[in-house]
Amino acid sequence: MQIILLSGGSGKRLWPLSNDVRSKQFIKLFKTEDGNYESMVQRVYCQLRAVDPDVKVTIATSETQLSAIHNQLGTAVGVSIEPCRRDTFPAIALATAYLHDRMGVQADEPVVVCPVDPYVEADYFRALKQLSDLAEQGIANLTLMGMEPTYPSEKYGYIIPETADPVSRVKTFKEKPTEAVAQRYIEAGALWNGGVFAYKLGYVLNRAHELIDFSDYEDLFSKYADLKKISFDYAVVEHETDIAVMRFQGLWKDLGTWNTLTEVMAEPAMGKVLMDDHCQNLHVINELDVPVLCMGLKNMIVSASAEGILVSDNERSSHIKPYVDGIDQEIMFAEKSWGSYRVLDAQKGSLTIKAILHAGHAMNYHSHERRDEVWTVLAGEGVATVDGVERCITAGDVVSLPAGCKHTVRAISDLTLMEVQIGEEIRVEDKRLY
């Protein structure tokens, strides 16, 4: 089974845990059987592999998320990188071309597309296999999975099937309605449109060639920044008459907001949290190293991280995005392929971060033209390389890195560094790889 997982967006509705680099699907909130925590993308990927060990997964994502994907899933997972964000049709077209031209997937093979972040159980992934089989059989050009609604929601579009059969032709689609209108749709047998569908690879590849002038994957990649921003629904679905839908009646939750996320949290508090006996229906997530004390709070969400602090009524938490859009600050935490870093202090002319490298991992060999750096080893052992000269480092060692020098560090054991960047213009873009 070929699966494209769409992993776009910044997930600002889960601020302050999410940011432009650390999207909601990478936040480790779900408790595993061994007592550790995993993210949405880890949970979905493991569930897929449990149902189908031979599944072929390709994640369609932006370059800013690549490090987090490699950090959490390893480097074996397929990744179709979007040079920039252009909505779902360009992303799916690029991923489809990637499968055909890079991975050798044939035009008559079925492909299933779904979001990376639903909260589901194993029956959902068995349904994805059924969806793939329907696409392979060619029952329609597009075969959608429609979610059986559990309440009249204003958040979703609706699929109106022709019949109440498990698999039906699609009669029409309806945009996100009011609650009252949604109730009428449900009474008439409508399904939620969860953005899950399947097709034979050649169908979407041909549609992409009809709408975009490109020769192959490499050509499409080079032209990507100039493509029109348009959703797959508007570019393809609304113009297609040969569409079927398969009903899905199992658990399916879109965890796009704080109030929906708290519904599936295994425990009401994470991190250093104290609550008095008068707190009711309170959820607290604290990523800071200082305690959070809550007293007498009811029906609320509290979240604290290096990015900021949220204190919100449950219902109001779904309206966070326009306020977060107005926040402009340095990204304070990010996961990398080699580990993670946290910004401790940001001032004009200097930036101080704490970096943790996992044992056996290394930074890219690189240089900076506009800033000096100083590493102070706080814990662990590693090997620093500066302009080709290697040096073993351990706790207490200091490594000076003047502007222009080529450098990297490899962790022998888990390695913790304090990195101070000094320069008139400290920018992420000031990095040259070798």
C-alpha positions in Angstrom: 0.0 0.0 0.0 1.3 3.5 -1.0 0.4 6.2 1.5 1.0 9.9 1.2 0.8 11.7 4.6 0.1 15.4 4.3 2.2 17.2 6.9 1.8 20.9 6.2 0.9 23.9 8.3 2.3 25.4 11.4 -0.4 24.3 13.8 -0.7 27.7 15.4 -4.0 26.6 17.0 -1.9 24.7 19.5 0.4 27.6 20.5 2.5 27.8 22.6 3.6 24.2 22.0 3.6 24.6 18.2 5.4 27.1 16.0 6.5 27.4 12.4 9.1 24.7 12.8 7.5 22.5 15.5 4.1 21.8 14.1 1.3 20.2 16.1 2.0 16.7 14.7 5.5 16.7 16.3 4.4 17.5 19.8 4.8 14.5 22.1 1.5 14.4 24.0 0.3 10.7 23.7 1.4 8.3 26.4 2.6 4.9 25.3 2.5 1.6 27.0 6.0 2.0 28.3 5.2 5.3 30.0 7.0 7.5 27.4 5.3 10.0 25.1 4.9 10.1 21.3 3.8 12.6 18.8 0.9 12.5 16.3 3.2 11.6 13.4 4.9 8.9 15.5 1.5 7.4 16.5 0.1 7.4 13.0 3.3 5.9 11.5 3.5 3.1 14.1 -0.2 2.3 13.6 0.2 2.1 9.9 3.2 -0.3 10.2 1.3 -2.4 12.7 -1.6 -2.9 10.3 0.6 -3.3 7.2 4.3 -3.9 7.8 5.0 -3.5 4.1 3.3 -0.2 3.8 5.2 2.5 1.7 4.9 5.8 3.4 5.8 9.2 1.8 5.4 12.3 3.9 4.6 15.5 1.9 6.0 18.3 4.0 8.0 21.6 4.0 11.8 21.7 4.3 11.4 23.3 7.8 9.8 20.1 9.1 12.4 17.7 7.6 14.6 17.7 10.6 11.7 16.9 13.0 10.6 14.0 10.8 14.1 12.5 10.7 14.4 13.1 14.5 11.1 11.2 15.2 10.8 8.6 12.4 14.4 8.1 11.2 15.8 8.6 7.8 14.2 5.5 6.1 10.7 7.1 5.7 10.1 8.7 2.3 9.8 12.5 2.1 8.5 14.7 -0.6 9.8 18.2 0.2 7.8 21.3 -0.8 10.2 24.2 -1.5 7.5 26.5 -0.2 3.8 26.2 0.8 1.4 26.1 -2.1 -1.7 24.4 -0.6 -2.8 20.7 -1.1 -3.0 20.4 -4.9 0.6 21.4 -5.6 1.7 19.3 -2.6 -0.1 16.2 -3.8 1.0 16.7 -7.4 4.6 17.0 -6.3 4.4 13.9 -4.1 2.7 11.9 -6.9 5.5 12.9 -9.3 8.0 12.0 -6.7 6.5 8.5 -6.3 6.5 8.0 -10.1 9.8 9.4 -11.0 11.9 8.9 -7.9 10.4 5.8 -6.4 9.3 3.9 -9.6 5.6 3.6 -8.7 3.7 2.7 -11.8 0.8 4.7 -13.1 -1.8 1.9 -12.4 -0.8 1.5 -8.8 -3.2 2.9 -6.1 -2.2 5.7 -3.8 -4.0 6.8 -0.6 -3.7 10.4 0.6 -4.6 11.3 4.2 -3.6 13.9 6.9 -0.8 13.1 9.2 -2.6 14.1 12.4 -5.9 12.3 13.0 -6.6 10.5 16.3 -7.7 7.1 15.2 -7.5 3.4 16.0 -6.4 0.3 14.0 -9.7 0.0 12.2 -9.0 3.3 10.4 -5.8 1.9 8.9 -7.6 -1.3 7.8 -10.1 1.0 6.2 -7.3 2.7 4.3 -6.3 -0.7 2.9 -9.9 -1.2 1.7 -9.8 2.3 0.2 -6.6 1.4 -1.7 -8.2 -1.9 -2.9 -11.2 0.1 -4.2 -8.9 2.4 -6.1 -7.0 -0.5 -7.6 -10.3 -2.0 -8.8 -11.0 1.2 -10.6 -14.6 1.8 -9.2 -14.1 5.5 -9.7 -11.4 8.0 -10.6 -11.4 9.2 -7.0 -12.6 7.2 -4.0 -13.1 9.1 -0.8 -13.4 8.0 2.8 -16.3 9.7 4.5 -16.5 9.8 8.3 -19.8 9.0 10.0 -20.6 12.2 11.8 -21.1 12.1 15.6 -22.5 15.6 16.0 -23.5 18.5 13.7 -20.1 20.2 13.2 -19.4 23.5 11.6 -15.7 22.6 11.2 -16.0 20.1 8.3 -17.2 20.0 4.8 -19.9 17.3 4.0 -20.1 14.5 1.4 -23.6 13.7 0.2 -23.7 10.1 -1.1 -26.3 8.8 -3.5 -27.1 5.9 -1.2 -26.6 4.6 2.3 -24.6 1.6 1.1 -21.0 1.1 2.5 -19.7 2.3 -0.8 -21.7 4.8 -2.9 -21.4 7.2 -5.7 -21.1 10.8 -4.5 -24.1 13.0 -5.2 -22.6 16.3 -4.2 -20.4 18.2 -1.7 -21.4 20.9 0.8 -19.1 23.6 2.3 -18.8 24.0 6.0 -22.3 24.8 7.2 -24.0 26.3 10.2 -24.8 23.8 13.0 -28.5 23.8 12.1 -27.8 23.1 8.4 -25.2 20.4 9.4 -27.9 18.7 11.4 -30.1 18.5 8.3 -27.2 17.1 6.3 -26.6 14.4 8.8 -30.3 13.4 8.9 -30.1 13.0 5.1 -27.1 10.6 5.5 -24.2 13.0 4.9 -20.6 12.2 5.9 -17.7 14.4 7.1 -15.1 15.1 4.5 -11.9 14.2 6.4 -9.5 14.8 3.4 -8.9 11.1 2.9 -9.0 9.7 -0.6 -7.4 7.2 -3.1 -6.6 7.1 -6.8 -4.5 5.4 -9.3 -1.2 7.3 -9.6 -1.7 8.0 -13.3 -5.0 9.8 -12.7 -3.5 12.6 -10.5 -0.3 12.7 -12.5 -2.3 13.3 -15.7 -4.4 16.0 -14.0 -1.2 17.7 -12.8 0.1 17.8 -16.4 -3.2 19.2 -17.6 -3.0 22.1 -15.0 0.7 22.6 -14.8 3.4 22.8 -17.5 6.1 20.5 -16.4 8.0 17.5 -17.7 8.9 15.4 -14.6 9.4 15.6 -10.9 12.6 17.6 -11.1 11.0 20.2 -13.4 7.9 20.5 -11.2 10.2 21.0 -8.1 12.1 23.8 -9.8 8.8 25.6 -10.8 7.1 25.0 -7.5 7.5 28.5 -6.1 5.6 29.9 -9.1 2.6 27.6 -8.8 -0.8 28.9 -7.9 -2.0 28.3 -4.3 -5.0 26.0 -4.6 -6.5 23.1 -2.7 -6.9 19.7 -4.2 -10.7 20.0 -3.7 -10.9 23.1 -5.9 -8.4 22.0 -8.5 -9.5 18.4 -8.9 -12.5 17.2 -6.9 -15.1 19.8 -7.8 -14.4 19.2 -11.6 -14.5 15.4 -11.3 -17.8 13.6 -11.9 -16.6 10.0 -11.3 -16.3 9.9 -7.5 -17.2 7.2 -5.0 -17.2 7.4 -1.2 -16.6 4.6 1.4 -18.2 5.0 4.8 -16.1 4.9 7.9 -17.8 4.4 11.3 -14.9 4.1 13.6 -13.1 6.6 15.9 -11.8 9.6 14.0 -10.9 12.9 15.6 -9.3 16.0 14.1 -7.0 17.3 16.8 -6.7 20.7 15.4 -7.6 22.7 18.5 -6.8 22.7 22.2 -10.3 21.7 23.2 -10.3 18.6 20.9 -6.8 17.6 21.9 -7.6 17.6 25.6 -10.4 15.0 24.9 -7.8 12.4 24.2 -5.1 13.3 26.7 -4.3 10.3 28.9 -3.9 12.5 32.0 -4.9 16.1 32.9 -1.4 17.3 33.6 2.0 16.9 32.0 5.3 18.3 33.4 5.7 20.1 36.7 2.1 20.8 37.6 0.3 21.3 40.9 -3.5 21.5 41.2 -5.6 22.1 44.3 -8.8 20.1 45.0 -11.1 22.8 43.6 -9.9 22.4 40.0 -12.4 20.8 37.7 -12.0 19.7 34.0 -8.6 21.4 33.9 -5.8 20.4 31.5 -2.2 21.7 32.0 0.9 21.0 29.9 4.1 22.5 31.2 7.3 22.2 29.2 9.2 24.6 31.4 11.6 23.7 34.2 9.6 25.7 36.8 6.4 24.5 38.4 2.9 25.7 37.4 0.4 26.0 40.3 -3.3 26.1 39.4 -6.0 26.8 42.0 -9.8 26.7 41.6 -9.7 26.6 37.8 -12.7 25.0 36.0 -13.1 24.1 32.3 -9.8 25.6 31.3 -6.5 24.9 29.5 -3.1 26.0 30.6 0.0 25.5 28.5 3.5 26.8 29.2 6.5 26.5 27.0 9.5 28.5 25.9 7.3 30.1 23.2 4.8 31.6 25.7 2.0 30.8 28.1 -1.7 30.1 27.3 -4.5 30.4 29.8 -7.9 29.8 28.2 -11.4 28.7 28.7 -12.0 25.4 26.9 -14.4 26.8 24.3 -12.5 30.0 23.6 -9.3 28.0 23.0 -10.4 27.2 19.4 -10.3 30.9 18.6 -6.6 31.3 19.3 -5.2 31.6 15.7 -5.8 35.3 14.9 -4.1 36.3 18.2 -1.1 34.1 17.6 -0.7 35.3 14.1 0.1 38.7 15.6 3.0 37.3 17.7 6.4 37.9 16.1 9.3 36.4 18.0 12.3 34.1 17.7 11.5 30.4 17.5 12.5 29.2 20.9 12.5 25.4 20.5 13.0 23.1 17.5 13.8 19.4 16.9 16.6 18.6 14.5 17.8 15.4 12.9 20.6 15.3 15.4 18.6 16.3 18.5 17.0 19.5 19.6 17.8 23.1 20.7 16.2 25.6 23.0 16.8 29.4 22.9 17.7 30.7 26.4 18.4 34.3 25.6 17.9 36.5 22.5 19.3 40.0 22.4 20.5 42.4 19.7 23.9 41.1 18.7 23.8 37.8 20.6 21.8 34.6 20.8 22.3 31.9 23.5 20.9 28.4 22.9 21.1 25.0 24.6 21.7 22.2 22.1 21.3 18.4 22.9 22.8 16.0 20.4 21.8 12.3 20.5 24.6 9.8 20.7 26.0 8.8 17.3 24.5 11.9 15.6 26.3 14.9 14.1 25.5 18.4 12.8 26.1 19.2 9.2 29.6 20.5 8.3 29.0 24.2 7.8 30.1 27.7 8.3 28.7 31.2 9.1 29.8 34.4 7.5 28.2 37.0 9.8 28.7 35.6 13.3 31.2 34.1 15.7 30.2 31.1 17.9 31.4 29.7 21.2 30.5 26.2 22.3 30.7 25.3 26.0 30.3 21.6 26.7 27.9 21.0 29.6 27.7 17.2 29.6 28.6 14.2 27.5 31.5 13.4 25.1 31.9 14.2 21.4 34.3 15.1 18.6 34.4 18.7 17.3 35.8 19.4 13.9 37.0 22.9 13.0 38.5 23.6 9.5 39.3 19.9 9.2 41.0 19.5 12.6 39.3 17.0 15.0 39.3 17.5 18.8 37.7 15.3 21.5 35.5 17.3 23.8 33.9 16.7 27.2 32.2 18.6 30.0 33.9 21.9 30.7 35.6 22.2 27.3 35.2 25.4 25.3 35.4 25.6 21.4 35.7 29.0 19.7 34.3 29.3 16.2 35.2 32.5 14.4 33.1 33.6 11.4 34.0 31.8 8.2 35.4 28.7 9.8 34.0 25.3 8.8 32.8 23.3 11.8 30.7 20.4 13.1 30.4 18.3 16.2 29.6 14.5 16.5 28.2 13.1 19.8 29.8 10.0 21.2 27.4 9.9 24.1 24.4 12.3 24.5 26.1 15.7 24.3 24.8 19.0 25.8 26.3 22.2 24.5 25.8 25.9 25.4 26.1 27.8 22.1 26.6 31.6 22.2 26.2 33.3 18.8 27.7 36.8 18.5 27.3 39.1 15.5 25.6 42.2 14.1 23.2 40.2 12.0 22.3 36.7 13.4 20.1 35.0 10.8 19.0 31.4 10.2 19.9 31.9 6.5 23.6 32.6 7.4 24.6 29.0 7.0 26.7 27.4 4.2 26.9 23.6 4.0 29.9 21.6 2.8 
